[in-house]
Amino acid sequence: MTQGDHMRLVEVISAERFQPFLDECGGDQDQAIRLYAWDSEVARALQSPLRDLEVALRNRVHNQLGGRYGQSDWWNVRRAEPNRHGLDEIDAAEQKLARRKRTYDTCDVVAQLSFGFWVGLLGKGGRGGNYEMKYWNPSLRHLFREHRGGRETLHSQFDRMRTLRNRIAHQERIFHRHLDQDFRTAVALLRHLSVPMAERHDKHSQVPEVLARKSGVLSGGEPVRL
């Protein structure tokens, strides 16, 4: 690539966004451009296990709490109410649905709620929440029978996946993370929720191949994939 080509690419990317890639590559612009492309490639590969993890957590937790509290809109049971932040998110989801369609059901609300909402149900709950007594002890711990390490460790692992998912969704760089460990964590958490789905990713995921390509892409020995 010519210097002019570099400048035009960096202008589109923005100098501020490109600088961490340039720093990582010791100022080598060609290599930094290749790292930028590889970062996008690995982000695309990771979207698949993260998508399935989010959907599996959402559906399994929702079904578990619906069974525990005897109705699909379990959050409307007084003793099952989430904290104020959770209630606000549910209210925002319902308002959004009401603007889009005249009628909607519980599954529509569930689909609108963020990954962070569901991960949050594994947390402490904050002031007035006490999620350990409300959700974990009576119900959610049964979803994670094989987990060893307690609720807080599990919540921390899911929260790291939430952060990674959000970085990818907002097109932020991820090359600086321990991505091999991130992938293993995503599949291990998915295994708690759906063994068949976890095995699909163990067998078919593109992530290991993309991670193995990194040094070749940066050296120019392997092609960039866009």
C-alpha positions as semicolon CSV with decimal commas, in nm:
position;residue;x (nm);y (nm);z (nm)
1;M;0,000;0,000;0,000
2;T;0,117;0,353;-0,073
3;Q;0,139;0,628;0,185
4;G;-0,163;0,787;0,020
5;D;-0,362;0,465;0,058
6;H;-0,271;0,456;0,429
7;M;-0,381;0,813;0,478
8;R;-0,715;0,758;0,308
9;L;-0,786;0,448;0,519
10;V;-0,685;0,617;0,842
11;E;-0,900;0,918;0,755
12;V;-1,205;0,690;0,733
13;I;-1,112;0,491;1,046
14;S;-1,012;0,813;1,231
15;A;-0,664;0,879;1,365
16;E;-0,781;0,843;1,726
17;R;-0,939;0,502;1,663
18;F;-0,638;0,382;1,464
19;Q;-0,371;0,494;1,713
20;P;-0,392;0,187;1,946
21;F;-0,335;-0,039;1,646
22;L;-0,040;0,172;1,538
23;D;0,102;0,166;1,891
24;E;0,066;-0,213;1,908
25;C;0,262;-0,246;1,584
26;G;0,541;-0,008;1,682
27;G;0,438;0,254;1,428
28;D;0,435;0,014;1,131
29;Q;0,136;0,137;0,932
30;D;0,112;-0,167;0,702
31;Q;0,105;-0,403;0,998
32;A;-0,139;-0,182;1,188
33;I;-0,380;-0,192;0,893
34;R;-0,354;-0,571;0,890
35;L;-0,412;-0,584;1,266
36;Y;-0,720;-0,365;1,222
37;A;-0,858;-0,614;0,967
38;W;-0,773;-0,915;1,184
39;D;-0,941;-0,750;1,484
40;S;-1,261;-0,725;1,279
41;E;-1,226;-1,085;1,165
42;V;-1,192;-1,226;1,515
43;A;-1,478;-1,004;1,637
44;R;-1,705;-1,153;1,367
45;A;-1,603;-1,505;1,468
46;L;-1,672;-1,439;1,836
47;Q;-2,018;-1,299;1,765
48;S;-2,149;-1,651;1,706
49;P;-2,078;-1,807;2,050
50;L;-2,166;-1,480;2,222
51;R;-2,500;-1,462;2,039
52;D;-2,588;-1,817;2,136
53;L;-2,474;-1,756;2,494
54;E;-2,697;-1,450;2,524
55;V;-3,001;-1,625;2,379
56;A;-2,948;-1,938;2,589
57;L;-2,906;-1,742;2,912
58;R;-3,210;-1,529;2,837
59;N;-3,439;-1,821;2,758
60;R;-3,320;-2,055;3,032
61;V;-3,335;-1,790;3,307
62;H;-3,674;-1,664;3,188
63;N;-3,822;-2,015;3,182
64;Q;-3,671;-2,099;3,519
65;L;-3,812;-1,791;3,689
66;G;-4,147;-1,827;3,513
67;G;-4,173;-2,178;3,654
68;R;-4,063;-2,067;3,998
69;Y;-4,312;-1,783;4,025
70;G;-4,598;-1,941;3,831
71;Q;-4,643;-1,696;3,544
72;S;-4,454;-1,600;3,230
73;D;-4,434;-1,232;3,328
74;W;-4,267;-1,329;3,656
75;W;-4,140;-0,974;3,711
76;N;-4,500;-0,869;3,786
77;V;-4,509;-1,098;4,090
78;R;-4,440;-0,868;4,383
79;R;-4,187;-1,093;4,553
80;A;-4,005;-1,154;4,222
81;E;-3,963;-0,791;4,116
82;P;-3,613;-0,698;4,002
83;N;-3,444;-0,385;4,135
84;R;-3,528;-0,037;4,014
85;H;-3,282;-0,054;3,724
86;G;-3,434;-0,384;3,610
87;L;-3,788;-0,252;3,637
88;D;-3,690;0,055;3,437
89;E;-3,549;-0,165;3,162
90;I;-3,868;-0,375;3,152
91;D;-4,079;-0,058;3,142
92;A;-3,867;0,080;2,855
93;A;-3,906;-0,247;2,664
94;E;-4,283;-0,244;2,708
95;Q;-4,308;0,119;2,599
96;K;-4,101;0,049;2,289
97;L;-4,321;-0,245;2,200
98;A;-4,638;-0,041;2,260
99;R;-4,514;0,221;2,013
100;R;-4,443;-0,045;1,750
101;K;-4,754;-0,263;1,779
102;R;-5,091;-0,255;1,948
103;T;-5,054;-0,595;2,112
104;Y;-4,750;-0,785;2,234
105;D;-4,685;-1,074;2,468
106;T;-4,428;-1,176;2,726
107;C;-4,188;-1,330;2,476
108;D;-4,170;-0,994;2,295
109;V;-4,067;-0,822;2,618
110;V;-3,809;-1,092;2,691
111;A;-3,652;-1,047;2,348
112;Q;-3,621;-0,671;2,406
113;L;-3,429;-0,701;2,732
114;S;-3,052;-0,664;2,712
115;F;-2,785;-0,922;2,781
116;G;-2,693;-0,703;3,078
117;F;-3,040;-0,746;3,226
118;W;-3,009;-1,124;3,231
119;V;-2,649;-1,122;3,351
120;G;-2,757;-0,881;3,624
121;L;-3,001;-1,137;3,763
122;L;-2,698;-1,347;3,859
123;G;-2,552;-1,054;4,056
124;K;-2,621;-0,923;4,403
125;G;-2,906;-0,700;4,292
126;G;-2,779;-0,385;4,455
127;R;-2,975;-0,181;4,702
128;G;-3,309;-0,342;4,768
129;G;-3,244;-0,626;4,524
130;N;-3,106;-0,920;4,723
131;Y;-3,095;-1,139;4,411
132;E;-2,916;-1,415;4,600
133;M;-3,227;-1,485;4,806
134;K;-3,480;-1,385;4,541
135;Y;-3,341;-1,565;4,236
136;W;-3,021;-1,761;4,297
137;N;-3,089;-1,974;4,604
138;P;-3,446;-2,080;4,524
139;S;-3,415;-2,114;4,147
140;L;-3,122;-2,008;3,927
141;R;-2,855;-2,217;4,099
142;H;-3,035;-2,523;3,959
143;L;-2,944;-2,411;3,607
144;F;-2,575;-2,431;3,697
145;R;-2,549;-2,757;3,888
146;E;-2,208;-2,836;3,738
147;H;-2,063;-2,496;3,821
148;R;-1,808;-2,490;4,099
149;G;-1,715;-2,157;4,248
150;G;-2,037;-1,992;4,357
151;R;-2,269;-1,728;4,222
152;E;-2,020;-1,441;4,233
153;T;-1,764;-1,624;4,017
154;L;-2,034;-1,720;3,769
155;H;-2,165;-1,366;3,753
156;S;-1,813;-1,233;3,696
157;Q;-1,760;-1,472;3,405
158;F;-2,089;-1,378;3,242
159;D;-2,016;-1,010;3,296
160;R;-1,684;-1,044;3,113
161;M;-1,875;-1,196;2,822
162;R;-2,124;-0,908;2,836
163;T;-1,837;-0,659;2,817
164;L;-1,684;-0,842;2,521
165;R;-2,018;-0,862;2,345
166;N;-2,071;-0,487;2,392
167;R;-1,722;-0,400;2,268
168;I;-1,789;-0,600;1,953
169;A;-2,136;-0,449;1,908
170;H;-1,989;-0,098;1,932
171;Q;-1,700;-0,177;1,696
172;E;-1,437;-0,132;1,966
173;R;-1,098;-0,304;1,946
174;I;-1,058;-0,639;2,117
175;F;-0,710;-0,752;2,006
176;H;-0,567;-0,659;2,348
177;R;-0,788;-0,912;2,531
178;H;-0,703;-1,274;2,608
179;L;-0,932;-1,389;2,329
180;D;-0,850;-1,759;2,354
181;Q;-0,959;-1,751;2,718
182;D;-1,266;-1,546;2,624
183;F;-1,368;-1,813;2,374
184;R;-1,313;-2,095;2,623
185;T;-1,515;-1,907;2,885
186;A;-1,805;-1,847;2,643
187;V;-1,820;-2,216;2,551
188;A;-1,787;-2,330;2,914
189;L;-2,074;-2,104;3,019
190;L;-2,280;-2,217;2,723
191;R;-2,222;-2,578;2,830
192;H;-2,408;-2,505;3,156
193;L;-2,710;-2,392;2,955
194;S;-2,701;-2,622;2,651
195;V;-2,451;-2,903;2,608
196;P;-2,547;-2,960;2,241
197;M;-2,496;-2,592;2,160
198;A;-2,160;-2,585;2,337
199;E;-2,050;-2,895;2,146
200;R;-2,145;-2,728;1,817
201;H;-1,908;-2,443;1,896
202;D;-1,638;-2,680;2,013
203;K;-1,660;-2,860;1,680
204;H;-1,744;-2,589;1,426
205;S;-1,637;-2,250;1,562
206;Q;-1,412;-2,037;1,342
207;V;-1,255;-1,871;1,645
208;P;-0,958;-2,110;1,694
209;E;-0,864;-2,084;1,325
210;V;-0,885;-1,704;1,328
211;L;-0,675;-1,682;1,645
212;A;-0,413;-1,907;1,488
213;R;-0,401;-1,680;1,181
214;K;-0,302;-1,369;1,372
215;S;0,077;-1,384;1,336
216;G;0,048;-1,479;0,969
217;V;-0,187;-1,191;0,896
218;L;0,035;-0,941;1,078
219;S;0,347;-1,060;0,895
220;G;0,171;-1,050;0,559
221;G;0,212;-1,426;0,515
222;E;-0,163;-1,485;0,525
223;P;-0,430;-1,280;0,348
224;V;-0,654;-1,026;0,516
225;R;-1,020;-1,129;0,535
226;L;-1,284;-0,858;0,524
